[in-house]
Amino acid sequence: MRIVIGGGITGLTVASQLEDTVVLEQQSSVGGLYSIEEVGGLTLTIIPPVVSSIKRLAEILPDLKLEEWRPIIKKTKEEHLKMKVCPFCDELPTWLDVKEGYLVHNLPEALLELGSKVKIVRGYPLRVREGKLFTNRGILEFSEIINTGSREELNRLIGVEEDLKKIGCLLAVIVSRGGINKWDVLLHGSAGISFSHVFRREIDEKHDVYHVYAFTRGGKHLDADRILGDLKRASVLTKEDVVTMRVRYIRECILAGEKEKNRPNFLRECGRLGLWDNLSLEEAVESALRC
Ligand SMILES: Cc1cc2nc3c(=O)[nH]c(=O)nc-3n(C[C@H](O)[C@H](O)[C@H](O)COP(=O)(O)OP(=O)(O)OC[C@H]3O[C@@H](n4cnc5c(N)ncnc54)[C@H](O)[C@@H]3O)c2cc1C
């Protein structure tokens, strides 16, 4: 049996293409970064389902509801963005380089549908020994492990050292009253403001959804109150405009560092966390199809 670690889009795509696989996913739902969040009765994703191209995505998810997206972008101190977001990165992830593309209205639902076609075990690996993966849910025998989950975590289990670096992020999804701002994307390079990227879209006549990204290294203190305070200081939203919000901390948000070429031969790796590379959604699917 092949074990696929991680039930994000990469893991689900790999598992749906191969016989005799089981997906090991640590979260209660599948979809990874695009899993569904319940926010005030609405089902949203914590990051906006925006893609610059849909060639590969449409191959595995043919029933996507797409809308062309030509964002109005407002910039404040854009020249400082890279230093603020990831000073040690050679360049920022392409998904932070906002361009025209598509909004995918039913991405989490489409991923749930894909997830329903593969076998999923809710759990995470603890140890790897002689063809056996010890997990918190029991022992799984494997012929191969396909890792699309945290490479750093897996390295610890198999006793491999690599010089991996990462930046975490606090992501907020906010439902607000509508019509407050006219831009679709705000890029904010000022170091005094916790967030750097804000995406806005209308969800109905009266409400907008804002996706706010605040990147952070180490223990820098960030929480929902700090984000709300900074949204007010940057004249984006006030607390009174907010109908409801949800925040999620992602430890492995921007990935960098040095990777070793030699890896154990029972292991294949793909997806953003497995390859430890800041892949876009399209690139993640591409990596899954080639995995
Ligand atoms: C903040 C942010 C914004 C982004 N915005 C865009 C965008 O606008 N457009 C775009 O094209 N791309 C964007 N991307 C990139 C895109 O989200 C990813 O390429 C895509 O989600 C990768 O899917 P994945 O399955 O490889 O990884 P993930 O979606 O991260 O899924 C990995 C899964 O593995 C699970 N997992 C991890 N470790 C373990 C373990 N040890 N055991 C069990 N399970 C484990 C996790 O719980 C998760 O479900 C963004 C990424 C980030 C971080």
The ligand as an SDF file (V2000), in Angstrom:
LIG
                    3D

 53 58  0  0  0  0  0  0  0  0999 V2000
   -1.0110   32.4540    2.6120 C   0  0  0  0  0  0  0  0  0  0  0  0
   -1.0490   31.7280    1.3020 C   0  0  0  0  0  0  0  0  0  0  0  0
   -1.7580   32.2730    0.2460 C   0  0  0  0  0  0  0  0  0  0  0  0
   -1.7810   31.6230   -0.9920 C   0  0  0  0  0  0  0  0  0  0  0  0
   -2.4710   32.1840   -2.0170 N   0  0  0  0  0  0  0  0  0  0  0  0
   -2.4980   31.5710   -3.2150 C   0  0  0  0  0  0  0  0  0  0  0  0
   -3.1960   32.1470   -4.3120 C   0  0  0  0  0  0  0  0  0  0  0  0
   -3.8170   33.2180   -4.1900 O   0  0  0  0  0  0  0  0  0  0  0  0
   -3.1730   31.4960   -5.5140 N   0  0  0  0  0  0  0  0  0  0  0  0
   -2.4930   30.3200   -5.6970 C   0  0  0  0  0  0  0  0  0  0  0  0
   -2.4920   29.7830   -6.8200 O   0  0  0  0  0  0  0  0  0  0  0  0
   -1.8290   29.7490   -4.6730 N   0  0  0  0  0  0  0  0  0  0  0  0
   -1.8210   30.3430   -3.4400 C   0  0  0  0  0  0  0  0  0  0  0  0
   -1.1330   29.7750   -2.4060 N   0  0  0  0  0  0  0  0  0  0  0  0
   -0.4690   28.4810   -2.6280 C   0  0  0  0  0  0  0  0  0  0  0  0
   -1.4870   27.3350   -2.5600 C   0  0  0  0  0  0  0  0  0  0  0  0
   -2.3090   27.5380   -1.4460 O   0  0  0  0  0  0  0  0  0  0  0  0
   -0.7450   26.0150   -2.4330 C   0  0  0  0  0  0  0  0  0  0  0  0
    0.0790   25.8160   -3.5460 O   0  0  0  0  0  0  0  0  0  0  0  0
   -1.6660   24.8020   -2.3360 C   0  0  0  0  0  0  0  0  0  0  0  0
   -2.6450   24.9760   -1.3470 O   0  0  0  0  0  0  0  0  0  0  0  0
   -0.7860   23.6160   -2.0210 C   0  0  0  0  0  0  0  0  0  0  0  0
   -1.5520   22.4940   -1.7190 O   0  0  0  0  0  0  0  0  0  0  0  0
   -0.8600   21.3030   -0.9430 P   0  0  0  0  0  0  0  0  0  0  0  0
   -1.8110   20.1890   -0.8920 O   0  0  0  0  0  0  0  0  0  0  0  0
    0.4860   21.0360   -1.5460 O   0  0  0  0  0  0  0  0  0  0  0  0
   -0.5500   21.8880    0.5100 O   0  0  0  0  0  0  0  0  0  0  0  0
   -1.5780   22.3130    1.7040 P   0  0  0  0  0  0  0  0  0  0  0  0
   -2.7940   22.9580    1.1430 O   0  0  0  0  0  0  0  0  0  0  0  0
   -0.7260   23.0580    2.6500 O   0  0  0  0  0  0  0  0  0  0  0  0
   -1.9960   20.9060    2.2990 O   0  0  0  0  0  0  0  0  0  0  0  0
   -1.1090   20.1160    3.0460 C   0  0  0  0  0  0  0  0  0  0  0  0
   -1.9360   19.1760    3.9060 C   0  0  0  0  0  0  0  0  0  0  0  0
   -1.0590   18.2840    4.5820 O   0  0  0  0  0  0  0  0  0  0  0  0
   -1.4780   18.1580    5.9250 C   0  0  0  0  0  0  0  0  0  0  0  0
   -0.2980   17.7900    6.6940 N   0  0  0  0  0  0  0  0  0  0  0  0
    0.8470   18.4980    6.8380 C   0  0  0  0  0  0  0  0  0  0  0  0
    1.7330   17.8050    7.5800 N   0  0  0  0  0  0  0  0  0  0  0  0
    1.1100   16.6410    7.9290 C   0  0  0  0  0  0  0  0  0  0  0  0
    1.4880   15.5190    8.7180 C   0  0  0  0  0  0  0  0  0  0  0  0
    2.7080   15.4440    9.2860 N   0  0  0  0  0  0  0  0  0  0  0  0
    0.6020   14.5050    8.8740 N   0  0  0  0  0  0  0  0  0  0  0  0
   -0.6370   14.5590    8.3010 C   0  0  0  0  0  0  0  0  0  0  0  0
   -1.0540   15.6060    7.5410 N   0  0  0  0  0  0  0  0  0  0  0  0
   -0.1870   16.6230    7.3620 C   0  0  0  0  0  0  0  0  0  0  0  0
   -2.0310   19.5230    6.2860 C   0  0  0  0  0  0  0  0  0  0  0  0
   -2.9270   19.4400    7.3880 O   0  0  0  0  0  0  0  0  0  0  0  0
   -2.7370   19.9000    4.9860 C   0  0  0  0  0  0  0  0  0  0  0  0
   -4.0680   19.4440    4.9600 O   0  0  0  0  0  0  0  0  0  0  0  0
   -1.0920   30.4020   -1.1590 C   0  0  0  0  0  0  0  0  0  0  0  0
   -0.3780   29.8480   -0.0870 C   0  0  0  0  0  0  0  0  0  0  0  0
   -0.3540   30.5050    1.1310 C   0  0  0  0  0  0  0  0  0  0  0  0
    0.4340   29.8990    2.2800 C   0  0  0  0  0  0  0  0  0  0  0  0
  1  2  1  0
  2  3  1  0
  2 52  2  0
  3  4  2  0
  4  5  1  0
  4 50  1  0
  5  6  2  0
  6  7  1  0
  6 13  1  0
  7  8  2  0
  7  9  1  0
  9 10  1  0
 10 11  2  0
 10 12  1  0
 12 13  2  0
 13 14  1  0
 14 15  1  0
 14 50  1  0
 15 16  1  0
 16 17  1  0
 16 18  1  0
 18 19  1  0
 18 20  1  0
 20 21  1  0
 20 22  1  0
 22 23  1  0
 23 24  1  0
 24 25  2  0
 24 26  1  0
 24 27  1  0
 27 28  1  0
 28 29  2  0
 28 30  1  0
 28 31  1  0
 31 32  1  0
 32 33  1  0
 33 34  1  0
 33 48  1  0
 34 35  1  0
 35 36  1  0
 35 46  1  0
 36 37  1  0
 36 45  1  0
 37 38  2  0
 38 39  1  0
 39 40  1  0
 39 45  2  0
 40 41  1  0
 40 42  2  0
 42 43  1  0
 43 44  2  0
 44 45  1  0
 46 47  1  0
 46 48  1  0
 48 49  1  0
 50 51  2  0
 51 52  1  0
 52 53  1  0
M  END
$$$$
